[in-house]
Amino acid sequence: MGNDQLFKRRAKTKADYERREIGRQPNKRILIVCEGTRTERGYFDPVIKSLGITGIDVVIRDDCGSAPISVVRHAEAIVKSEGSFKSGGYNYVFCVFDRDSHDTFEAAKSKIESLNRSLSGSIERMCAITSIPCIEYWFVLHNAYTRSPYAAVKGKSVGDLCVEELKRNKVFEKYEKKLSSEQIHYLIDNLQKALRNSRAALSDSKDTGEENPSTRVHEMFDFLEEQRLVIEKEKAKSNR
């Protein structure tokens, strides 16, 4: 007899059962797999913690290569190793990677679509959280909205140029792919501005067909906020 069946037999009322179910936290496990660099992990870990979301177990992994396909393959390996979300695995998986000059960018997105079909019994959804040209564009949006495209020039990639724009913000003058505590605090303080700017940029990229620049990082934060509201609603219901 499974734990759920035992629990149901012991619950005296429907309300009692709902209260017990809500108490079994976390009710979501989320895996975030980033490129094997210091930037993403150093950003997402403190920012997500600052949101104070309870009831969601967020695990961040960056122990893979920096190529987009490496990120997706690593996420696939972790999901298969952990098992289905019904048996303690992950509900949702976010693969975070940049376009920059990577030649496996499109292949990585295609593989995610394939994995959503083949792993449908293990996870609810795997999502590509992409930034074009790079994660630094997301950081730029914490300061101001811009959709001016980045074009590589001799000796500098589109990613290099995006970093240069970021450094025009005094807080990021000394940014070198690793965020300082001051920079992290700035990003946390201006998160809501970045979310608005990012949503507007992605919407414009869809309308114009021009992806450069754009990012989907806001989609992950929007999802976390949505889950937070669901959990709060369930807790309020259980306390009636």
C-alpha positions, 0 to 999 in steps of 0.5 A: 500500500502506497503512502497516498493510500495510507494517508487517505485512510487516515484523513477524517475529512476532505478539508483535513486531507487538503490541509495535509496535502498542502503540508507536504512541501515542496510540491514542485521540483524545478531543474535549471541547467546553465552553461558551464560558466560562472555567470548564470549560476552566480546570478540565478542562485541569489536572485531566486533565493531573494524571491522567497518562494516556498514550496518549490525546490529549485536546483541549479546545475552548471556542471556541463560545457558551454555549448547549447547542445551540451546544456540540453544533453546534460539536462536529459541525463539528469532527468533520466537519472532522477526518474519521473516527477511522480517518484521524486524527480523534476516537474519542470526543466529550464535549459539556459543558454545563449545564441552568441556564436554557438553553432549548436543553438538551433540543434539544442532547441530542436532537441528540447522539442524532441525530449518533450515528446520522449520524456513526457512520462518523466517531466511535465515540460522542458523549456529553452530559456535563450538569450540573443546574443547572450545573458548580458542582454538580460542584464542590460534590460535592468537599466533600460529598454533597447532593441538595437541589434548587435552585429559582429565587427572585426575582433569582436563577437556580438556577445562582446558588443553586448558586454560593452553596452552593459559596461556603460552602466557604472555598476557594471564597469568592471564586469568580467563574466562574474557578478559582484555582490553590488551588481547582484543587488542592483539586478535584484532591485531592478528585476521588475523593470527587467521583466517588463522590458524583456516581455516587451522585447520578446513581443517586438521580436515576434512582431518584427521577426527579428530576434536580435536582441531578445531573451526569454529569461523573464519566462522562467521568472514569470513561471516561478511567480505563477507557481508561488501564487498557486501555492499561496492560493492552495494554502489559503484554501486549506486554512479556511 
